[in-house]
Each structure stands twice: as C-alpha cells, then as structure tokens.
Amino acid sequence: MAMKRRKLSNPLALAVMTTLWQRPMHPYEIAQTLRRQGKDTSTKINYGSLYTVVQNLEKHGFVEVTDVERQGNRPERTIYGITEAGREEMTEWLSDLMAVPAREYPIFETALSLMGVLPPDEVARLLAERLNSLEVQAASARGGLEKLYETLPRIFLVESEYQLHMVEAQAEWVRGFLKELREGTLPGVKEWRSFHETGEIPPEFQDLEERPFEQ
C-alpha cells in the first residue's frame, strides 16, 4: 500500500492541525503548546517557519481565521481554527503515517553506505564512540521515562518509548557489528583492510559496480 501524496508534506503542518484540533489558537500559542506537550522531541519543529506553515494551511483551506484579538496597544493576534477539510486531511494523513511504512533515509545509513573510504580500524574506533553515546542516551532516556511514568499515563509517552527502543536497537546492532569488525569475522573486511594498506582494489571488489543491486 503506497502512501498518498499530500498537498502539504511538512510534518509540522500535521502537528499544527492536531494542536488546533484541541482548540483555536494564535501561532505563538501553537508553538508554546507544541513545546509544552513535548512534540518537539518527536517532530522537527522550526518555530521560525511556523507562521509560514499556518499560512500554507490556510491557503489550502485546512485552517481558517476564527478571531482577531486586540489588547490595548499590543499588536493584533490572529486566532486560527481547524476547518472540516483540515480535520479530514489530519485524520487521513495521520492514518497513513500510522499504517503505511515509509522509506526514510537516516543519516547514519548514509554514513554506513560510504564507510569503505575509511580504514576498518578507524571505523571501529568511530563506532565504539557512537556506541558509547548511544548507551548514555538510552540510560538517560530510560531514567527520564521512569520518572514520567510516575506522573503521566503511558498513552502520553508512547513516542518516547519508541525513541528509546530505536536507540537501544541501534546500540545492539552497532555492538554486534563492532564485534565482527574487531574480531575480523566480517565478510570482506580482509579485502577492505588490504585496499587501505596497498591502495589496490581487491579482485573481489572490482566488478561490484557492474553488478545490479536489487532493492
């Protein structure tokens, strides 16, 4: 099942709509609410572009101006609310994201795909450094979650649980790969090392560019 192409693709637009689903707000209040509810830990939020996102949502009919506040000498504050079309878009978009696995391109995958330009021992050193950071990050997140469980229902913490699980899963993979690298049991590591020692491409690697890679 393919994910539907949407008029707006910035996840911040979805976050704005779900915030306005709670009640009408002005953009600054939307930003405060997103921060207070911890959405900035699960969505890349550029608060400087939030006004532009709101304007784009209005342009497509997903939000509308519901009021303009005037308080003394303060600048006017435009209040936005979600429209019926916005509710429908929000529901469909969120449902797609929940049900359809999307191909993402994490920067770590990019680094792994290009790591051959570095010597194996250097890669091992760098991965050991990464593993240490991941373990610290996981321990901190685990401790923070335990604290939050004391005051918040778990339903409000599922994204934090998922983030912790992903960090732990990455740490487990790095730990196993690092072990193979250090022990020399990783297939191809001898040729990889030989290339960096001699500057000559091993015969086993020479025809890789001509081999089709299946996706």
C-alpha positions in Angstrom: 0.0 0.0 0.0 1.5 3.3 -1.1 1.2 6.5 0.9 -1.0 9.1 -0.6 0.7 12.2 -2.0 -0.5 15.2 0.1 -0.8 18.9 -0.7 1.5 19.6 2.3 4.2 17.3 3.3 5.9 19.1 6.2 5.1 17.1 9.4 5.0 20.4 11.2 1.7 21.1 9.3 0.2 17.9 10.8 1.4 18.9 14.2 -0.2 22.3 13.8 -3.5 20.8 12.8 -3.6 18.4 15.7 -2.8 21.3 18.0 -5.7 23.4 16.6 -7.9 20.3 16.8 -7.7 20.8 20.6 -8.9 24.5 20.3 -8.4 27.6 18.2 -5.0 29.4 18.9 -2.7 32.1 17.5 0.6 30.9 16.0 2.7 31.8 19.1 0.3 29.8 21.3 0.6 26.9 18.9 4.4 26.9 19.3 4.1 27.1 23.1 1.6 24.2 23.2 3.8 22.0 20.9 6.8 22.7 23.2 4.8 22.2 26.4 3.3 18.9 25.2 6.8 17.7 24.2 6.0 17.4 20.5 9.4 19.0 19.7 11.1 15.7 20.7 9.2 13.7 18.0 8.7 16.3 15.3 11.4 18.5 13.7 9.9 21.9 14.6 11.3 25.1 13.2 9.4 27.7 15.1 10.6 30.4 12.7 8.7 28.7 9.8 5.6 28.0 11.9 3.9 31.2 10.6 4.5 30.1 7.0 3.1 26.6 7.7 0.0 28.2 9.2 -0.4 30.4 6.1 0.0 27.4 3.8 -2.6 25.5 5.8 -5.0 28.5 5.4 -4.2 28.7 1.7 -5.3 25.1 1.2 -8.4 25.6 3.4 -7.2 23.4 6.3 -7.3 26.2 8.8 -9.2 29.5 8.9 -9.1 32.7 10.9 -11.7 32.5 13.7 -10.9 35.7 15.6 -8.6 38.7 15.8 -7.6 39.6 19.4 -6.9 43.2 20.3 -5.5 44.0 23.8 -4.6 47.6 24.4 -1.5 48.8 22.5 -0.4 45.2 21.7 -0.3 44.1 18.1 -3.3 42.2 16.8 -3.2 38.4 17.3 -4.9 36.3 14.6 -6.6 33.2 16.0 -6.8 30.2 13.8 -9.1 27.2 13.9 -9.1 23.9 12.0 -11.7 23.5 9.3 -13.7 20.4 8.4 -11.4 19.9 5.4 -8.5 20.2 7.8 -10.0 17.6 10.1 -10.4 15.2 7.2 -6.8 15.9 6.0 -5.4 15.5 9.5 -7.2 12.2 10.0 -6.2 10.7 6.6 -2.6 11.9 6.9 -2.1 10.6 10.4 -3.8 7.3 9.4 -1.4 7.0 6.5 1.6 7.6 8.8 0.4 5.0 11.3 -0.4 2.3 8.8 2.0 2.6 5.8 5.8 2.1 6.4 7.6 4.9 4.6 11.1 4.6 3.3 13.2 7.0 5.3 16.8 8.0 4.9 18.5 8.3 8.3 21.9 10.0 8.0 23.6 7.1 9.8 22.5 4.8 7.0 24.2 7.2 4.6 27.4 7.0 6.7 27.3 3.2 6.7 26.9 3.0 3.0 30.0 5.2 2.5 32.2 3.9 5.3 34.5 2.0 2.9 36.5 5.1 2.3 37.8 4.9 5.9 40.1 2.1 7.2 38.4 -0.6 9.2 40.2 0.2 12.4 39.1 3.9 12.1 35.5 2.8 11.5 35.8 0.5 14.6 37.0 3.4 16.7 34.2 5.7 15.5 31.5 3.1 16.0 32.8 2.5 19.5 32.5 6.2 20.2 28.9 6.1 18.8 28.0 3.1 20.9 29.2 4.9 24.0 27.0 7.9 23.1 24.0 5.6 22.4 24.3 3.8 25.7 24.5 7.1 27.6 21.5 8.4 25.6 19.5 5.2 26.3 20.3 5.3 30.0 19.2 8.9 30.3 16.0 8.3 28.3 15.2 5.2 30.4 15.6 7.2 33.6 13.5 10.0 32.3 10.7 7.7 31.3 10.7 6.0 34.7 10.2 9.4 36.2 7.4 10.4 33.8 5.6 7.1 34.4 5.0 8.3 37.9 3.0 11.3 36.8 1.7 10.7 33.3 -0.4 7.9 31.8 1.6 5.7 29.4 -0.6 6.8 26.4 1.2 10.2 26.5 4.6 8.6 26.5 4.5 6.1 23.6 6.6 8.2 21.3 9.3 8.5 24.0 9.1 4.7 24.4 9.6 4.2 20.7 12.5 6.6 20.6 14.2 4.7 23.5 13.5 1.4 21.7 15.1 2.7 18.5 18.2 3.9 20.4 18.5 0.5 22.1 18.0 -1.4 18.8 20.7 0.7 17.1 23.1 0.2 20.0 22.5 -3.6 19.8 23.3 -3.6 16.1 26.4 -1.4 16.4 27.6 -3.6 19.3 27.3 -6.8 17.1 28.8 -5.2 14.0 31.7 -3.7 16.0 32.4 -7.2 17.5 32.6 -8.7 14.0 34.8 -5.8 12.8 37.2 -6.2 15.7 37.4 -10.0 15.5 37.9 -9.9 11.7 34.9 -12.2 11.1 33.0 -9.7 9.0 33.0 -11.0 5.4 35.0 -8.7 3.2 36.9 -7.0 6.0 40.3 -8.5 4.9 39.9 -7.1 1.4 38.7 -3.8 2.8 41.8 -3.6 5.0 44.1 -4.7 2.1 42.8 -1.9 0.0 43.7 0.7 2.6 47.1 -0.8 3.1 48.1 -1.2 -0.6 45.8 1.2 -2.4 44.8 -1.6 -4.8 41.2 -2.6 -5.3 40.9 -6.4 -4.4 39.6 -8.5 -7.3 36.6 -9.4 -5.3 35.5 -5.7 -5.3 36.5 -4.8 -8.8 33.3 -5.9 -10.5 30.9 -4.5 -7.9 29.9 -1.5 -10.0 28.7 -3.8 -12.7 26.6 -5.9 -10.5 22.9 -5.0 -10.3 21.7 -4.3 -6.8 18.2 -5.4 -6.1 16.1 -3.1 -4.0 
